[in-house]
Amino acid sequence: MSTQPSDFSGFMIVILALSFFTLSYFMGMLVHSALMYEDTKNIGKDSRRGWVLSMVAGTGITGWMFYYGYYMNFLR
């Protein structure tokens, strides 16, 4: 029985996770600043709902970018 080494090491997975969360946070900040500039009537400037919505949108955008990059490099 032969075992092949994995393409991903533990350190590489940690770096990928940290970069994902960092990019998600900053993408959420970009969405939040755009949302607060454009939609000031419906959501207050210091609204917790607006902040959570922006962070979820940032995580979704970053998740799509990571998945697309993985698909283009490894699954295609």
Residue pairs with C-beta under 8 A, 6 or more apart in sequence:
8 16
16 66
20 62
20 63
20 66
23 62
23 65
24 55
24 58
24 59
24 62
24 63
25 55
25 58
26 58
27 57
27 58
27 59
27 61
27 62
28 54
28 55
28 56
28 57
28 58
28 59
29 54
29 58
30 58
31 54
31 57
31 58
31 61
32 50
32 51
32 54
32 55
35 43
35 50
35 53
35 54
36 43
36 45
36 50
43 49
43 50
43 53
44 50
